Amino acid sequence: MAAKLLPVVKLATKVGIAGGAVYVAYDSGLLGGSEQGSEALQKARAAVPPAIEEWMKYFGLQTQLPTIPNIEFSPVQAWNSGVRWSISRLSEAPTKAGEMTTQGVQYVRELLK
Amino acid sequence: MSERELGRKLDRCLADGVIKLGTGLGLGIVFSVLFFKRHTWPISLGSGAGLGMAYSNCQNDLRSHYLLHRNQKVGLDEETT
């Protein structure tokens, strides 16, 4: 009787764990829209340092963690500044090329003197 | 769409992508360990599904600016009648 019940109990436990994981993911908004996802990420980032501190205290490690630098990276800003830099270099390129050619010619003349 | 709004939407897309990838990976690992004898394919499937959901959300978010929403349409209908 017990031998027959054991596989059923095992399967039920596995289904329960898997179903619980899916439910927790759904309930905390991880499978929802973009706004819910970014809110969840903010909450996770805010919750990580205190959790790490607690675990360190639990294991008796009192070392100071280095503070995570607050990286503010905007893809749009980076792209725009890259475009501006490229175009300004392109507009200066003929003038710079002329100057460098003149300097090169002068250098060669001095070498040949 | 202004640049600031576009920047905010892209930031949201990135954050959502990270969350959905992590969630898909996590659920894939759970299912792989519990039901599929620690094979790799459920993990790949979960990660891919998560990335796909994030892509779809991002697409809808970026398109929503150019769509006429229901509450705006109701307002227009009330003006014309």
N, CA and C atoms of all chains as a GROMACS GRO file, in nm:
protein
  582
    1MET      N    1   0.084  -0.122   0.000
    1MET     CA    2   0.000   0.000   0.000
    1MET      C    3   0.087   0.126   0.000
    2ALA      N    4   0.184   0.127   0.090
    2ALA     CA    5   0.273   0.244   0.101
    2ALA      C    6   0.360   0.255  -0.024
    3ALA      N    7   0.401   0.140  -0.076
    3ALA     CA    8   0.486   0.139  -0.197
    3ALA      C    9   0.409   0.197  -0.316
    4LYS      N   10   0.278   0.173  -0.318
    4LYS     CA   11   0.198   0.226  -0.431
    4LYS      C   12   0.174   0.376  -0.413
    5LEU      N   13   0.160   0.417  -0.288
    5LEU     CA   14   0.129   0.559  -0.262
    5LEU      C   15   0.251   0.649  -0.282
    6LEU      N   16   0.371   0.592  -0.258
    6LEU     CA   17   0.492   0.678  -0.260
    6LEU      C   18   0.513   0.753  -0.391
    7PRO      N   19   0.504   0.685  -0.509
    7PRO     CA   20   0.522   0.762  -0.634
    7PRO      C   21   0.419   0.873  -0.650
    8VAL      N   22   0.296   0.846  -0.606
    8VAL     CA   23   0.190   0.948  -0.617
    8VAL      C   24   0.223   1.067  -0.529
    9VAL      N   25   0.271   1.038  -0.409
    9VAL     CA   26   0.306   1.146  -0.316
    9VAL      C   27   0.423   1.227  -0.372
   10LYS      N   28   0.522   1.155  -0.429
   10LYS     CA   29   0.637   1.224  -0.488
   10LYS      C   30   0.593   1.316  -0.601
   11LEU      N   31   0.506   1.263  -0.690
   11LEU     CA   32   0.458   1.344  -0.802
   11LEU      C   33   0.380   1.464  -0.752
   12ALA      N   34   0.295   1.441  -0.653
   12ALA     CA   35   0.215   1.551  -0.598
   12ALA      C   36   0.305   1.658  -0.537
   13THR      N   37   0.412   1.616  -0.469
   13THR     CA   38   0.506   1.713  -0.409
   13THR      C   39   0.575   1.794  -0.519
   14LYS      N   40   0.620   1.724  -0.623
   14LYS     CA   41   0.688   1.794  -0.732
   14LYS      C   42   0.595   1.895  -0.799
   15VAL      N   43   0.470   1.850  -0.827
   15VAL     CA   44   0.373   1.940  -0.891
   15VAL      C   45   0.345   2.059  -0.800
   16GLY      N   46   0.336   2.034  -0.670
   16GLY     CA   47   0.313   2.142  -0.575
   16GLY      C   48   0.426   2.244  -0.575
   17ILE      N   49   0.549   2.195  -0.576
   17ILE     CA   50   0.665   2.286  -0.574
   17ILE      C   51   0.670   2.367  -0.703
   18ALA      N   52   0.652   2.296  -0.818
   18ALA     CA   53   0.658   2.366  -0.947
   18ALA      C   54   0.544   2.468  -0.957
   19GLY      N   55   0.424   2.425  -0.919
   19GLY     CA   56   0.308   2.516  -0.923
   19GLY      C   57   0.327   2.634  -0.830
   20GLY      N   58   0.384   2.611  -0.714
   20GLY     CA   59   0.410   2.719  -0.620
   20GLY      C   60   0.510   2.819  -0.675
   21ALA      N   61   0.615   2.766  -0.743
   21ALA     CA   62   0.715   2.856  -0.803
   21ALA      C   63   0.651   2.944  -0.911
   22VAL      N   64   0.568   2.882  -0.994
   22VAL     CA   65   0.500   2.960  -1.100
   22VAL      C   66   0.406   3.063  -1.037
   23TYR      N   67   0.335   3.024  -0.931
   23TYR     CA   68   0.241   3.116  -0.868
   23TYR      C   69   0.314   3.234  -0.804
   24VAL      N   70   0.427   3.205  -0.739
   24VAL     CA   71   0.504   3.314  -0.674
   24VAL      C   72   0.554   3.411  -0.781
   25ALA      N   73   0.604   3.355  -0.893
   25ALA     CA   74   0.652   3.441  -1.002
   25ALA      C   75   0.540   3.528  -1.056
   26TYR      N   76   0.422   3.470  -1.074
   26TYR     CA   77   0.307   3.545  -1.126
   26TYR      C   78   0.258   3.649  -1.025
   27ASP      N   79   0.254   3.610  -0.899
   27ASP     CA   80   0.198   3.698  -0.796
   27ASP      C   81   0.286   3.820  -0.771
   28SER      N   82   0.419   3.802  -0.784
   28SER     CA   83   0.507   3.916  -0.759
   28SER      C   84   0.527   4.001  -0.883
   29GLY      N   85   0.448   3.979  -0.987
   29GLY     CA   86   0.451   4.066  -1.105
   29GLY      C   87   0.569   4.042  -1.197
   30LEU      N   88   0.638   3.929  -1.182
   30LEU     CA   89   0.754   3.903  -1.266
   30LEU      C   90   0.714   3.866  -1.408
   31LEU      N   91   0.590   3.818  -1.425
   31LEU     CA   92   0.546   3.776  -1.559
   31LEU      C   93   0.447   3.876  -1.618
   32GLY      N   94   0.440   3.996  -1.562
   32GLY     CA   95   0.342   4.094  -1.608
   32GLY      C   96   0.401   4.187  -1.712
   33GLY      N   97   0.352   4.313  -1.712
   33GLY     CA   98   0.397   4.411  -1.811
   33GLY      C   99   0.532   4.470  -1.777
   34SER      N  100   0.578   4.566  -1.865
   34SER     CA  101   0.711   4.626  -1.847
   34SER      C  102   0.721   4.702  -1.716
   35GLU      N  103   0.615   4.774  -1.680
   35GLU     CA  104   0.623   4.856  -1.558
   35GLU      C  105   0.635   4.769  -1.434
   36GLN      N  106   0.558   4.661  -1.431
   36GLN     CA  107   0.567   4.571  -1.315
   36GLN      C  108   0.707   4.509  -1.306
   37GLY      N  109   0.762   4.473  -1.424
   37GLY     CA  110   0.895   4.412  -1.426
   37GLY      C  111   1.002   4.508  -1.374
   38SER      N  112   0.996   4.635  -1.419
   38SER     CA  113   1.098   4.730  -1.373
   38SER      C  114   1.077   4.762  -1.225
   39GLU      N  115   0.951   4.764  -1.178
   39GLU     CA  116   0.927   4.786  -1.033
   39GLU      C  117   0.986   4.671  -0.953
   40ALA      N  118   0.967   4.548  -1.004
   40ALA     CA  119   1.021   4.431  -0.934
   40ALA      C  120   1.174   4.437  -0.928
   41LEU      N  121   1.236   4.486  -1.036
   41LEU     CA  122   1.382   4.497  -1.036
   41LEU      C  123   1.428   4.600  -0.934
   42GLN      N  124   1.356   4.713  -0.925
   42GLN     CA  125   1.392   4.815  -0.825
   42GLN      C  126   1.382   4.758  -0.685
   43LYS      N  127   1.273   4.684  -0.658
   43LYS     CA  128   1.255   4.625  -0.524
   43LYS      C  129   1.367   4.528  -0.494
   44ALA      N  130   1.405   4.446  -0.595
   44ALA     CA  131   1.511   4.347  -0.574
   44ALA      C  132   1.644   4.417  -0.545
   45ARG      N  133   1.674   4.524  -0.621
   45ARG     CA  134   1.799   4.598  -0.598
   45ARG      C  135   1.802   4.661  -0.460
   46ALA      N  136   1.686   4.709  -0.413
   46ALA     CA  137   1.680   4.770  -0.280
   46ALA      C  138   1.693   4.665  -0.172
   47ALA      N  139   1.645   4.544  -0.199
   47ALA     CA  140   1.643   4.440  -0.095
   47ALA      C  141   1.773   4.362  -0.085
   48VAL      N  142   1.860   4.368  -0.187
   48VAL     CA  143   1.982   4.285  -0.185
   48VAL      C  144   2.082   4.324  -0.076
   49PRO      N  145   2.121   4.452  -0.060
   49PRO     CA  146   2.222   4.482   0.043
   49PRO      C  147   2.181   4.445   0.185
   50PRO      N  148   2.056   4.477   0.230
   50PRO     CA  149   2.021   4.433   0.366
   50PRO      C  150   2.022   4.281   0.381
   51ALA      N  151   1.981   4.210   0.275
   51ALA     CA  152   1.979   4.063   0.283
   51ALA      C  153   2.121   4.010   0.296
   52ILE      N  154   2.214   4.069   0.218
   52ILE     CA  155   2.354   4.024   0.225
   52ILE      C  156   2.411   4.052   0.364
   53GLU      N  157   2.376   4.170   0.418
   53GLU     CA  158   2.425   4.205   0.553
   53GLU      C  159   2.376   4.105   0.656
   54GLU      N  160   2.246   4.068   0.646
   54GLU     CA  161   2.190   3.973   0.742
   54GLU      C  162   2.260   3.839   0.734
   55TRP      N  163   2.282   3.791   0.610
   55TRP     CA  164   2.349   3.661   0.593
   55TRP      C  165   2.493   3.665   0.645
   56MET      N  166   2.559   3.781   0.624
   56MET     CA  167   2.697   3.794   0.675
   56MET      C  168   2.699   3.785   0.826
   57LYS      N  169   2.601   3.854   0.890
   57LYS     CA  170   2.594   3.850   1.038
   57LYS      C  171   2.564   3.708   1.083
   58TYR      N  172   2.477   3.640   1.009
   58TYR     CA  173   2.439   3.503   1.047
   58TYR      C  174   2.559   3.411   1.044
   59PHE      N  175   2.646   3.429   0.943
   59PHE     CA  176   2.764   3.343   0.934
   59PHE      C  177   2.882   3.398   1.012
   60GLY      N  178   2.865   3.510   1.078
   60GLY     CA  179   2.970   3.565   1.163
   60GLY      C  180   3.077   3.641   1.087
   61LEU      N  181   3.052   3.678   0.964
   61LEU     CA  182   3.149   3.755   0.887
   61LEU      C  183   3.113   3.902   0.897
   62GLN      N  184   3.201   3.980   0.955
   62GLN     CA  185   3.169   4.120   0.976
   62GLN      C  186   3.242   4.212   0.879
   63THR      N  187   3.285   4.159   0.764
   63THR     CA  188   3.359   4.245   0.670
   63THR      C  189   3.264   4.347   0.605
   64GLN      N  190   3.322   4.460   0.570
   64GLN     CA  191   3.242   4.566   0.509
   64GLN      C  192   3.235   4.541   0.358
   65LEU      N  193   3.116   4.533   0.306
   65LEU     CA  194   3.103   4.514   0.161
   65LEU      C  195   3.131   4.646   0.090
   66PRO      N  196   3.200   4.640  -0.022
   66PRO     CA  197   3.216   4.766  -0.097
   66PRO      C  198   3.081   4.811  -0.153
   67THR      N  199   3.056   4.939  -0.146
   67THR     CA  200   2.925   4.988  -0.193
   67THR      C  201   2.918   4.977  -0.345
   68ILE      N  202   2.807   4.932  -0.393
   68ILE     CA  203   2.789   4.917  -0.537
   68ILE      C  204   2.774   5.058  -0.596
   69PRO      N  205   2.857   5.094  -0.692
   69PRO     CA  206   2.844   5.229  -0.748
   69PRO      C  207   2.712   5.243  -0.824
   70ASN      N  208   2.654   5.358  -0.811
   70ASN     CA  209   2.525   5.381  -0.875
   70ASN      C  210   2.549   5.417  -1.022
   71ILE      N  211   2.535   5.319  -1.108
   71ILE     CA  212   2.565   5.343  -1.249
   71ILE      C  213   2.440   5.396  -1.316
   72GLU      N  214   2.451   5.521  -1.365
   72GLU     CA  215   2.336   5.578  -1.436
   72GLU      C  216   2.371   5.579  -1.583
   73PHE      N  217   2.329   5.478  -1.654
   73PHE     CA  218   2.361   5.467  -1.795
   73PHE      C  219   2.234   5.478  -1.876
   74SER      N  220   2.230   5.575  -1.966
   74SER     CA  221   2.113   5.589  -2.051
   74SER      C  222   2.156   5.555  -2.193
   75PRO      N  223   2.098   5.454  -2.256
   75PRO     CA  224   2.139   5.419  -2.393
   75PRO      C  225   2.117   5.534  -2.490
   76VAL      N  226   2.008   5.611  -2.469
   76VAL     CA  227   1.977   5.720  -2.561
   76VAL      C  228   2.082   5.829  -2.550
   77GLN      N  229   2.120   5.866  -2.427
   77GLN     CA  230   2.225   5.969  -2.407
   77GLN      C  231   2.356   5.925  -2.469
   78ALA      N  232   2.391   5.798  -2.445
   78ALA     CA  233   2.518   5.747  -2.496
   78ALA      C  234   2.519   5.749  -2.649
   79TRP      N  235   2.408   5.707  -2.709
   79TRP     CA  236   2.398   5.705  -2.854
   79TRP      C  237   2.408   5.847  -2.910
   80ASN      N  238   2.333   5.939  -2.852
   80ASN     CA  239   2.333   6.077  -2.902
   80ASN      C  240   2.470   6.141  -2.890
   81SER      N  241   2.538   6.118  -2.778
   81SER     CA  242   2.672   6.179  -2.762
   81SER      C  243   2.768   6.115  -2.862
   82GLY      N  244   2.751   5.986  -2.891
   82GLY     CA  245   2.835   5.920  -2.991
   82GLY      C  246   2.812   5.977  -3.130
   83VAL      N  247   2.686   6.005  -3.164
   83VAL     CA  248   2.654   6.064  -3.294
   83VAL      C  249   2.715   6.203  -3.305
   84ARG      N  250   2.699   6.284  -3.198
   84ARG     CA  251   2.754   6.420  -3.199
   84ARG      C  252   2.905   6.417  -3.215
   85TRP      N  253   2.972   6.329  -3.142
   85TRP     CA  254   3.118   6.318  -3.148
   85TRP      C  255   3.161   6.281  -3.289
   86SER      N  256   3.096   6.180  -3.348
   86SER     CA  257   3.133   6.134  -3.482
   86SER      C  258   3.117   6.245  -3.585
   87ILE      N  259   3.002   6.316  -3.579
   87ILE     CA  260   2.978   6.420  -3.679
   87ILE      C  261   3.075   6.536  -3.661
   88SER      N  262   3.107   6.573  -3.537
   88SER     CA  263   3.202   6.683  -3.518
   88SER      C  264   3.340   6.644  -3.568
   89ARG      N  265   3.381   6.520  -3.547
   89ARG     CA  266   3.512   6.473  -3.598
   89ARG      C  267   3.512   6.471  -3.750
   90LEU      N  268   3.399   6.429  -3.810
   90LEU     CA  269   3.391   6.426  -3.956
   90LEU      C  270   3.399   6.566  -4.014
   91SER      N  271   3.336   6.663  -3.946
   91SER     CA  272   3.338   6.800  -3.999
   91SER      C  273   3.476   6.860  -3.985
   92GLU      N  274   3.551   6.819  -3.882
   92GLU     CA  275   3.688   6.873  -3.864
   92GLU      C  276   3.789   6.798  -3.949
   93ALA      N  277   3.753   6.683  -4.003
   93ALA     CA  278   3.849   6.594  -4.070
   93ALA      C  279   3.923   6.661  -4.186
   94PRO      N  280   3.856   6.736  -4.279
   94PRO     CA  281   3.932   6.796  -4.390
   94PRO      C  282   4.037   6.895  -4.340
   95THR      N  283   3.998   6.980  -4.242
   95THR     CA  284   4.093   7.079  -4.189
   95THR      C  285   4.213   7.007  -4.125
   96LYS      N  286   4.182   6.906  -4.043
   96LYS     CA  287   4.289   6.833  -3.975
   96LYS      C  288   4.380   6.763  -4.075
   97ALA      N  289   4.318   6.707  -4.182
   97ALA     CA  290   4.397   6.635  -4.282
   97ALA      C  291   4.492   6.732  -4.351
   98GLY      N  292   4.440   6.854  -4.384
   98GLY     CA  293   4.524   6.955  -4.448
   98GLY      C  294   4.641   6.995  -4.358
   99GLU      N  295   4.611   7.018  -4.230
   99GLU     CA  296   4.717   7.058  -4.134
   99GLU      C  297   4.823   6.950  -4.123
  100MET      N  298   4.776   6.821  -4.112
  100MET     CA  299   4.871   6.712  -4.095
  100MET      C  300   4.955   6.693  -4.221
  101THR      N  301   4.893   6.715  -4.339
  101THR     CA  302   4.968   6.703  -4.464
  101THR      C  303   5.077   6.810  -4.468
  102THR      N  304   5.040   6.935  -4.432
  102THR     CA  305   5.138   7.044  -4.431
  102THR      C  306   5.254   7.012  -4.337
  103GLN      N  307   5.219   6.965  -4.218
  103GLN     CA  308   5.323   6.931  -4.120
  103GLN      C  309   5.412   6.819  -4.173
  104GLY      N  310   5.351   6.720  -4.238
  104GLY     CA  311   5.428   6.607  -4.292
  104GLY      C  312   5.524   6.654  -4.400
  105VAL      N  313   5.474   6.743  -4.488
  105VAL     CA  314   5.558   6.794  -4.598
  105VAL      C  315   5.675   6.874  -4.541
  106GLN      N  316   5.648   6.959  -4.441
  106GLN     CA  317   5.755   7.038  -4.377
  106GLN      C  318   5.859   6.948  -4.314
  107TYR      N  319   5.811   6.841  -4.247
  107TYR     CA  320   5.903   6.747  -4.180
  107TYR      C  321   5.995   6.679  -4.280
  108VAL      N  322   5.932   6.638  -4.394
  108VAL     CA  323   6.013   6.570  -4.497
  108VAL      C  324   6.113   6.666  -4.556
  109ARG      N  325   6.071   6.793  -4.578
  109ARG     CA  326   6.164   6.894  -4.634
  109ARG      C  327   6.282   6.914  -4.541
  110GLU      N  328   6.255   6.922  -4.411
  110GLU     CA  329   6.363   6.942  -4.313
  110GLU      C  330   6.456   6.822  -4.311
  111LEU      N  331   6.398   6.704  -4.328
  111LEU     CA  332   6.481   6.583  -4.331
  111LEU      C  333   6.572   6.584  -4.452
  112LEU      N  334   6.517   6.634  -4.566
  112LEU     CA  335   6.593   6.631  -4.690
  112LEU      C  336   6.698   6.742  -4.698
  113LYS      N  337   6.689   6.844  -4.611
  113LYS     CA  338   6.785   6.955  -4.614
  113LYS      C  339   6.926   6.909  -4.585
  114MET      N  340   0.695   6.098  -3.006
  114MET     CA  341   0.746   6.060  -2.874
  114MET      C  342   0.871   6.141  -2.844
  115SER      N  343   0.877   6.205  -2.729
  115SER     CA  344   0.996   6.283  -2.696
  115SER      C  345   1.112   6.189  -2.662
  116GLU      N  346   1.234   6.247  -2.665
  116GLU     CA  347   1.352   6.164  -2.637
  116GLU      C  348   1.352   6.113  -2.495
  117ARG      N  349   1.301   6.201  -2.404
  117ARG     CA  350   1.300   6.158  -2.263
  117ARG      C  351   1.208   6.038  -2.244
  118GLU      N  352   1.090   6.046  -2.310
  118GLU     CA  353   0.994   5.937  -2.298
  118GLU      C  354   1.053   5.809  -2.360
  119LEU      N  355   1.120   5.826  -2.476
  119LEU     CA  356   1.181   5.710  -2.540
  119LEU      C  357   1.289   5.649  -2.450
  120GLY      N  358   1.370   5.735  -2.388
  120GLY     CA  359   1.473   5.687  -2.298
  120GLY      C  360   1.414   5.609  -2.181
  121ARG      N  361   1.304   5.665  -2.126
  121ARG     CA  362   1.240   5.595  -2.013
  121ARG      C  363   1.186   5.460  -2.056
  122LYS      N  364   1.126   5.455  -2.176
  122LYS     CA  365   1.069   5.329  -2.224
  122LYS      C  366   1.180   5.227  -2.250
  123LEU      N  367   1.292   5.272  -2.306
  123LEU     CA  368   1.402   5.179  -2.331
  123LEU      C  369   1.461   5.128  -2.199
  124ASP      N  370   1.471   5.215  -2.099
  124ASP     CA  371   1.519   5.171  -1.968
  124ASP      C  372   1.426   5.065  -1.911
  125ARG      N  373   1.295   5.090  -1.927
  125ARG     CA  374   1.197   4.992  -1.876
  125ARG      C  375   1.211   4.859  -1.950
  126CYS      N  376   1.234   4.868  -2.082
  126CYS     CA  377   1.251   4.746  -2.162
  126CYS      C  378   1.370   4.665  -2.112
  127LEU      N  379   1.482   4.734  -2.086
  127LEU     CA  380   1.602   4.663  -2.039
  127LEU      C  381   1.574   4.596  -1.905
  128ALA      N  382   1.515   4.673  -1.812
  128ALA     CA  383   1.488   4.618  -1.679
  128ALA      C  384   1.394   4.498  -1.689
  129ASP      N  385   1.289   4.513  -1.771
  129ASP     CA  386   1.193   4.404  -1.788
  129ASP      C  387   1.260   4.282  -1.849
  130GLY      N  388   1.352   4.306  -1.945
  130GLY     CA  389   1.423   4.194  -2.007
  130GLY      C  390   1.506   4.117  -1.907
  131VAL      N  391   1.573   4.190  -1.819
  131VAL     CA  392   1.654   4.124  -1.716
  131VAL      C  393   1.566   4.040  -1.625
  132ILE      N  394   1.453   4.099  -1.582
  132ILE     CA  395   1.363   4.028  -1.490
  132ILE      C  396   1.306   3.904  -1.555
  133LYS      N  397   1.259   3.918  -1.678
  133LYS     CA  398   1.192   3.804  -1.743
  133LYS      C  399   1.294   3.694  -1.775
  134LEU      N  400   1.417   3.733  -1.814
  134LEU     CA  401   1.519   3.633  -1.840
  134LEU      C  402   1.550   3.554  -1.714
  135GLY      N  403   1.566   3.628  -1.604
  135GLY     CA  404   1.594   3.562  -1.476
  135GLY      C  405   1.481   3.472  -1.432
  136THR      N  406   1.357   3.521  -1.447
  136THR     CA  407   1.242   3.440  -1.406
  136THR      C  408   1.233   3.315  -1.492
  137GLY      N  409   1.247   3.329  -1.624
  137GLY     CA  410   1.242   3.214  -1.714
  137GLY      C  411   1.351   3.114  -1.682
  138LEU      N  412   1.469   3.166  -1.654
  138LEU     CA  413   1.582   3.079  -1.618
  138LEU      C  414   1.550   3.002  -1.490
  139GLY      N  415   1.499   3.076  -1.391
  139GLY     CA  416   1.467   3.013  -1.262
  139GLY      C  417   1.361   2.906  -1.274
  140LEU      N  418   1.252   2.940  -1.344
  140LEU     CA  419   1.145   2.840  -1.360
  140LEU      C  420   1.193   2.723  -1.444
  141GLY      N  421   1.278   2.751  -1.544
  141GLY     CA  422   1.334   2.643  -1.626
  141GLY      C  423   1.418   2.549  -1.541
  142ILE      N  424   1.498   2.605  -1.451
  142ILE     CA  425   1.579   2.521  -1.363
  142ILE      C  426   1.490   2.436  -1.273
  143VAL      N  427   1.385   2.499  -1.219
  143VAL     CA  428   1.294   2.424  -1.130
  143VAL      C  429   1.232   2.306  -1.204
  144PHE      N  430   1.179   2.332  -1.323
  144PHE     CA  431   1.115   2.225  -1.399
  144PHE      C  432   1.216   2.120  -1.444
  145SER      N  433   1.336   2.166  -1.481
  145SER     CA  434   1.438   2.071  -1.525
  145SER      C  435   1.475   1.976  -1.413
  146VAL      N  436   1.491   2.030  -1.293
  146VAL     CA  437   1.531   1.947  -1.179
  146VAL      C  438   1.418   1.854  -1.136
  147LEU      N  439   1.294   1.907  -1.136
  147LEU     CA  440   1.183   1.828  -1.081
  147LEU      C  441   1.130   1.723  -1.179
  148PHE      N  442   1.117   1.761  -1.308
  148PHE     CA  443   1.046   1.673  -1.399
  148PHE      C  444   1.130   1.614  -1.512
  149PHE      N  445   1.238   1.683  -1.552
  149PHE     CA  446   1.305   1.644  -1.675
  149PHE      C  447   1.449   1.596  -1.654
  150LYS      N  448   1.475   1.541  -1.540
  150LYS     CA  449   1.601   1.474  -1.509
  150LYS      C  450   1.725   1.560  -1.540
  151ARG      N  451   1.715   1.688  -1.506
  151ARG     CA  452   1.827   1.783  -1.516
  151ARG      C  453   1.880   1.797  -1.659
  152HIS      N  454   1.788   1.788  -1.755
  152HIS     CA  455   1.830   1.818  -1.891
  152HIS      C  456   1.836   1.968  -1.910
  153THR      N  457   1.904   2.010  -2.017
  153THR     CA  458   1.925   2.155  -2.038
  153THR      C  459   1.808   2.222  -2.109
  154TRP      N  460   1.735   2.144  -2.188
  154TRP     CA  461   1.637   2.210  -2.275
  154TRP      C  462   1.528   2.287  -2.202
  155PRO      N  463   1.479   2.243  -2.082
  155PRO     CA  464   1.378   2.328  -2.017
  155PRO      C  465   1.433   2.464  -1.975
  156ILE      N  466   1.562   2.466  -1.941
  156ILE     CA  467   1.625   2.592  -1.901
  156ILE      C  468   1.632   2.685  -2.022
  157SER      N  469   1.674   2.629  -2.138
  157SER     CA  470   1.680   2.711  -2.260
  157SER      C  471   1.541   2.759  -2.298
  158LEU      N  472   1.443   2.668  -2.288
  158LEU     CA  473   1.305   2.704  -2.322
  158LEU      C  474   1.254   2.816  -2.233
  159GLY      N  475   1.278   2.804  -2.103
  159GLY     CA  476   1.232   2.907  -2.008
  159GLY      C  477   1.298   3.041  -2.034
  160SER      N  478   1.430   3.040  -2.057
  160SER     CA  479   1.502   3.166  -2.083
  160SER      C  480   1.451   3.230  -2.211
  161GLY      N  481   1.435   3.145  -2.315
  161GLY     CA  482   1.386   3.197  -2.443
  161GLY      C  483   1.246   3.254  -2.431
  162ALA      N  484   1.159   3.184  -2.358
  162ALA     CA  485   1.022   3.234  -2.338
  162ALA      C  486   1.024   3.366  -2.262
  163GLY      N  487   1.108   3.375  -2.162
  163GLY     CA  488   1.118   3.500  -2.085
  163GLY      C  489   1.164   3.616  -2.172
  164LEU      N  490   1.266   3.590  -2.254
  164LEU     CA  491   1.315   3.696  -2.344
  164LEU      C  492   1.207   3.735  -2.444
  165GLY      N  493   1.135   3.635  -2.494
  165GLY     CA  494   1.027   3.664  -2.589
  165GLY      C  495   0.917   3.748  -2.528
  166MET      N  496   0.881   3.719  -2.401
  166MET     CA  497   0.780   3.799  -2.332
  166MET      C  498   0.828   3.942  -2.313
  167ALA      N  499   0.955   3.957  -2.280
  167ALA     CA  500   1.009   4.091  -2.260
  167ALA      C  501   1.008   4.167  -2.392
  168TYR      N  502   1.044   4.099  -2.503
  168TYR     CA  503   1.043   4.162  -2.636
  168TYR      C  504   0.904   4.207  -2.673
  169SER      N  505   0.806   4.121  -2.646
  169SER     CA  506   0.668   4.155  -2.679
  169SER      C  507   0.619   4.275  -2.598
  170ASN      N  508   0.652   4.277  -2.469
  170ASN     CA  509   0.613   4.391  -2.385
  170ASN      C  510   0.674   4.520  -2.435
  171CYS      N  511   0.802   4.510  -2.470
  171CYS     CA  512   0.874   4.629  -2.518
  171CYS      C  513   0.810   4.679  -2.647
  172GLN      N  514   0.776   4.586  -2.735
  172GLN     CA  515   0.714   4.623  -2.864
  172GLN      C  516   0.581   4.696  -2.840
  173ASN      N  517   0.499   4.640  -2.751
  173ASN     CA  518   0.370   4.703  -2.720
  173ASN      C  519   0.388   4.840  -2.656
  174ASP      N  520   0.487   4.849  -2.568
  174ASP     CA  521   0.512   4.975  -2.498
  174ASP      C  522   0.554   5.084  -2.597
  175LEU      N  523   0.642   5.046  -2.692
  175LEU     CA  524   0.688   5.146  -2.788
  175LEU      C  525   0.580   5.183  -2.889
  176ARG      N  526   0.493   5.088  -2.921
  176ARG     CA  527   0.386   5.115  -3.018
  176ARG      C  528   0.270   5.191  -2.956
  177SER      N  529   0.254   5.180  -2.824
  177SER     CA  530   0.134   5.236  -2.760
  177SER      C  531   0.123   5.387  -2.781
  178HIS      N  532   0.237   5.453  -2.799
  178HIS     CA  533   0.234   5.598  -2.819
  178HIS      C  534   0.159   5.636  -2.946
  179TYR      N  535   0.165   5.550  -3.049
  179TYR     CA  536   0.106   5.583  -3.179
  179TYR      C  537  -0.033   5.526  -3.198
  180LEU      N  538  -0.084   5.454  -3.100
  180LEU     CA  539  -0.217   5.396  -3.111
  180LEU      C  540  -0.318   5.489  -3.045
  181LEU      N  541  -0.443   5.486  -3.102
  181LEU     CA  542  -0.550   5.562  -3.040
  181LEU      C  543  -0.612   5.474  -2.933
  182HIS      N  544  -0.609   5.519  -2.808
  182HIS     CA  545  -0.659   5.435  -2.700
  182HIS      C  546  -0.809   5.455  -2.683
  183ARG      N  547  -0.871   5.358  -2.621
  183ARG     CA  548  -1.018   5.352  -2.610
  183ARG      C  549  -1.074   5.477  -2.543
  184ASN      N  550  -1.010   5.524  -2.433
  184ASN     CA  551  -1.067   5.640  -2.362
  184ASN      C  552  -1.058   5.766  -2.448
  185GLN      N  553  -0.954   5.775  -2.533
  185GLN     CA  554  -0.943   5.891  -2.622
  185GLN      C  555  -1.052   5.885  -2.728
  186LYS      N  556  -1.080   5.763  -2.780
  186LYS     CA  557  -1.182   5.744  -2.884
  186LYS      C  558  -1.319   5.784  -2.829
  187VAL      N  559  -1.346   5.744  -2.705
  187VAL     CA  560  -1.476   5.778  -2.645
  187VAL      C  561  -1.490   5.929  -2.638
  188GLY      N  562  -1.380   5.996  -2.604
  188GLY     CA  563  -1.382   6.141  -2.596
  188GLY      C  564  -1.412   6.203  -2.732
  189LEU      N  565  -1.353   6.146  -2.838
  189LEU     CA  566  -1.374   6.197  -2.975
  189LEU      C  567  -1.520   6.177  -3.016
  190ASP      N  568  -1.573   6.056  -2.985
  190ASP     CA  569  -1.712   6.026  -3.021
  190ASP      C  570  -1.807   6.124  -2.953
  191GLU      N  571  -1.778   6.157  -2.829
  191GLU     CA  572  -1.867   6.249  -2.756
  191GLU      C  573  -1.861   6.387  -2.819
  192GLU      N  574  -1.743   6.425  -2.870
  192GLU     CA  575  -1.731   6.558  -2.931
  192GLU      C  576  -1.810   6.567  -3.061
  193THR      N  577  -1.805   6.456  -3.142
  193THR     CA  578  -1.869   6.461  -3.275
  193THR      C  579  -2.021   6.453  -3.263
  194THR      N  580  -2.076   6.379  -3.164
  194THR     CA  581  -2.223   6.364  -3.154
  194THR      C  582  -2.288   6.483  -3.085
   0.00000   0.00000   0.00000
